[in-house]
Amino acid sequence: MRVLLVDDDQVSRVVVKRLLQNSDCEVTECSNAAEALAKLVDADYPMVLSDINMPGMSGIELAQAIKQLSDSWRTDIVLFTGYADIKSAVAALRAGVYDYLQKPVDAQELALTIDRVAEHQALLRENKKLTDRFQDEVCAATEATRRELSTVKKVLAESIIGQVGVFGESTRQLLEQAQQFHTDRSIPVLIQGETGVGKEVIAKAIHYGVKIDELTNRPFVAINCSALTPSLFESEMFGYEAGAFTGSATQGAKGKFDMAQNGTLFLDEIGEIPLNLQAKLLRVLQEKEFYRVGGLKKIKIDIRIICATNSLLEEQVKNGAFRQDLYYRLKVGYVKVPPLRERKGEIVPLANAFLLDAARQKKKRFHHIVSAAARLLNEYPWPGNIRELKNVIEYVAFAYDAEELQVNHLSHLLGEESRSQAFSQVLGTDAAKQQLVLPFPSGGYSLKSFCDDIVDEVIAACEGNYAAAAKYLGISLRALFYRLEKKRIKQEISRI
């Protein structure tokens, strides 16, 4: 161990130096405190052994000066003196010295002091090393978490406003409205719309935001109110203390309000909450505090409430099935999500996005929806809205494997009535007429596109029977395949 020996008495220094060297110490001598301070700045000395009574700066003043250094923890100070008294011992302790010895220094006592200092310094340095390593690991983990959070935010943003999202002005307006509500967590929001229109997507857009650089990492807790029985409502929503009721967990359990603390609680199908339980929910929203079942401690909450319903709460209020005060408490912010049939311009783009995603997951070849199938998708009323559309497309990707989604892939899913309608669009309901009726876009319609659409319509109406389609078109099967191959090559080139 390296020791800095400070003493103005040369004879004393020689004696103490010999004792230190006998204990395998590397000794550096100084005749005064100022010289010792200068050496401490340039080198690391785990132990400073100094006389107290010295001209200029005393040993106690030296100890006080060392303790002011930024890395003073790396040095333990031991003082020795030939004039020991209670006053100097107290002053030494107050200066933060490690030990206090009397002259003449006893060799055995000094050896024991050296061992204690060595052990103490080893512990301090190992602790510092572990602390620094821990901080480095924490920083590395934090950075990894930050990168992961950034990735999650991007994926989340893409899932809300990316390819499976904004395909029309209506949806864009909804997301702009959601972003506006996102900026103020104090405003509860009521989202109204039919089943399957994407109310939870809008709720997540309100909670997380739709701008990547502003996405929050606060908790989002969703609960379907229609699945809660009156007996489970309080324990699910507010949690319970240990032993609150028969069969409860021995350590108790947190409720949804606890889980959503500092975040958002999404109450789906809010209109399904029984009337007698609505008062309890209203009280929590008003007081912003609650008790767990069987608990005595009042718990404060900081939660944004977002509710969704597929029913008209106004009618339920009029009928006495929903509390008016709760209704107005929840409807501070309001979002109405239109059904998919009122957003026809989004149906085919959504279907195509679902198709590409399902084909990628199921390793199928689908990459395009033919015009006849697209028209059929647009004409179907979609009572289940976006959820039904996604389910239909996922089933097509599961049941078939082709490059293009044809009418025959959809007809059995959409029912016999839709299938007959799709067939009559191409061949006509009157077999004698045998005519095709195609729309004429106002922006122009090239003869090539017109011919391609006729071929697509006929193939779809013939349910993929190319021989029947060629016969109906009055061309050879080889000519039909030649036309289809040219169209496929053109589409592949356009995608490059």
Secondary structure, DSSP 8 states (H G I E B T S, - for coil): -EEEEE-S-HHHHHHHHHHHHHTT-EEEEESSHHHHHHHHHHS--SEEEEES--SSS-HHHHHHHHHTSTTGGG-EEEEEESS--HHHHHHHHHTT-SEEEESS--HHHHHHHHHHHHHHHHHHHHHHHHHHHHHHHHHHHHHHHHHHHHHHHHHHHHHHHSTTT-SSHHHHHHHHHHHHHHT-TTS-EEEE--TTS-HHHHHHHHHH-SSGGG---S-EEEEEGGG--HHHHHHHHHEE-TTSSTT--TT-EE-HHHHTTTSEEEEETGGGS-HHHHHHHHHHHHHSEEE-BT--SEEE---EEEEEESS-HHHHHHTTSS-HHHHHHHTTEEEE---GGG-HHHHHHHHHHHHHHHHHHHT----EE-HHHHHHHHHS--TTHHHHHHHHHHHHHHH---SEE-GGGTHHHH-HHHHHHHHHHHH-SSTTT--------TT---HHHHHHHHHHHHHHHTTT-HHHHHHHHTS-HHHHHHHHHHHHHHHHHHH-
